[in-house]
Amino acid sequence: MNKTPLTVNGAERLREELHRLKTVDRPNVIAAIAEARSHGDLSENAEYDAAKERQGFIEGRIMEVEGKLAHAQIIDPKLLDADGRCVFGSTVELEDMDSGQVVVYQIVGEDEADIKANKISISSPIARALIGKYAGDIAEVQAPGGVREYEIIDVRYV
């Protein structure tokens, strides 16, 4: 399986989630199953069914997060030396050529992407258009409303 890029912060969030799943959520659902069993007939016990379903979700998520961490290529943006080029982990300041609006995005892994936090996935159209470009370059992004042009104002590794 290929390595999946992940920033240091993204890997830390996944580790925190895994710790919570194993130390809080898993014991809680086990206790809920035990409580539901104590109520008697399991064939008509909605609490038991819900707890077992929740247990399946938690165990599945634990396996998923462990797999992501096992196949992660963790990249610290502060240690990058890309000579001002847009790469995974870089923070890019862009100006929309049509509206003049300035935005700042960090290019991150798919699991870390959060547009509200200005973190865009490496596989997003805008990130793919930015990769390899330098400050001063123009990136053309195929958007649903047509082609949009962005000028790269600054590239930082923070």
C-alpha positions in Angstrom: 0.0 0.0 0.0 1.2 3.5 -0.8 2.3 5.9 1.9 -0.3 8.6 2.6 1.1 12.1 3.3 0.0 13.6 6.7 1.3 16.7 8.5 2.6 16.4 12.0 -0.6 18.1 13.4 -2.8 15.7 11.4 -0.9 12.7 12.7 -1.2 14.0 16.3 -5.0 14.5 15.9 -5.3 10.9 14.6 -3.3 9.6 17.6 -5.5 11.6 20.0 -8.6 10.2 18.4 -7.2 6.6 18.6 -6.4 7.1 22.3 -9.9 8.4 23.0 -11.5 5.5 21.1 -9.5 2.9 23.0 -9.6 4.5 26.5 -13.0 6.2 26.6 -15.4 5.1 23.9 -14.5 1.4 23.8 -15.0 0.9 27.7 -18.2 3.0 27.6 -19.8 0.8 24.9 -18.7 -2.4 26.7 -20.4 -1.1 29.8 -23.5 -0.2 27.8 -23.6 -3.7 26.4 -23.3 -5.2 29.8 -26.1 -3.0 31.1 -28.3 -3.9 28.2 -27.7 -7.6 28.8 -28.8 -7.3 32.4 -32.2 -6.2 31.2 -33.0 -9.8 30.0 -34.2 -10.9 26.6 -31.7 -9.8 24.0 -34.0 -10.5 21.0 -36.3 -7.5 21.8 -33.7 -5.3 23.5 -33.2 -2.1 21.5 -30.5 -0.8 23.9 -28.5 -4.0 23.3 -28.8 -3.7 19.5 -27.8 0.0 19.6 -24.8 -0.7 21.9 -23.6 -3.5 19.6 -24.0 -1.3 16.6 -22.0 1.4 18.3 -19.3 -1.1 19.3 -19.0 -2.2 15.6 -18.6 1.4 14.6 -15.9 2.1 17.2 -14.0 -1.1 16.4 -14.1 -0.2 12.7 -12.9 3.3 13.3 -10.0 2.0 15.5 -8.9 -0.3 12.7 -9.3 2.6 10.1 -7.2 5.1 12.2 -4.5 2.5 13.0 -4.3 1.7 9.3 -4.0 5.4 8.4 -1.2 5.9 11.0 0.6 2.8 9.9 0.6 3.9 6.2 1.3 7.6 6.9 4.3 9.5 5.7 4.4 12.2 8.3 5.8 15.5 7.0 6.7 18.5 9.2 6.1 21.7 7.1 8.7 23.6 9.2 11.4 21.2 8.1 10.7 21.5 4.4 13.2 23.1 2.1 11.4 23.5 -1.2 13.0 26.8 -2.3 9.7 28.6 -2.2 7.8 26.0 -4.3 4.3 24.9 -3.4 4.5 21.4 -1.9 2.5 19.3 0.5 2.4 21.0 3.9 3.1 24.5 2.6 0.9 27.4 3.4 0.1 29.4 0.3 -1.3 33.0 0.0 -3.3 33.5 -3.1 -5.1 36.3 -4.8 -8.2 35.6 -7.0 -7.4 37.4 -10.3 -11.1 38.2 -10.9 -12.3 39.4 -7.5 -9.0 40.5 -5.9 -9.8 38.5 -2.8 -6.8 37.2 -0.9 -7.0 33.7 0.7 -4.5 31.6 2.6 -4.6 27.8 2.4 -2.4 25.0 3.8 -2.1 21.9 1.6 -2.7 18.9 3.8 -3.7 15.2 3.6 -7.2 14.1 2.8 -8.0 13.3 6.4 -6.9 16.7 7.6 -8.7 18.8 5.0 -11.0 21.4 6.6 -12.0 24.4 4.4 -13.2 26.3 7.5 -9.7 26.1 8.9 -8.2 27.0 5.4 -6.7 23.5 5.0 -7.2 22.0 1.6 -6.7 18.4 0.5 -3.6 17.5 -1.6 -6.1 15.9 -4.0 -8.3 19.0 -4.4 -8.3 20.8 -7.8 -6.8 23.9 -6.3 -4.0 22.1 -4.5 -3.2 20.1 -7.7 -3.0 23.4 -9.6 -0.7 24.9 -7.0 1.8 22.0 -6.5 5.2 22.9 -8.0 4.5 26.6 -8.6 6.3 29.5 -7.0 5.3 32.9 -5.7 4.4 35.2 -8.6 3.1 32.2 -10.7 -0.5 32.0 -11.9 -2.4 28.9 -11.1 -5.4 28.0 -13.2 -8.1 26.0 -11.3 -10.9 24.1 -13.0 -13.9 25.0 -10.8 -17.5 24.1 -11.3 -18.2 27.6 -12.5 -15.3 27.6 -15.0 -11.6 28.2 -14.9 -10.4 30.5 -12.1 -7.0 32.1 -11.9 -5.1 32.7 -8.8 -1.8 34.5 -8.4 0.5 33.0 -5.8 1.6 35.8 -3.5 3.6 33.9 -0.9 4.6 30.3 0.0 5.5 29.6 3.6 6.5 26.4 5.5 5.0 26.8 9.0 
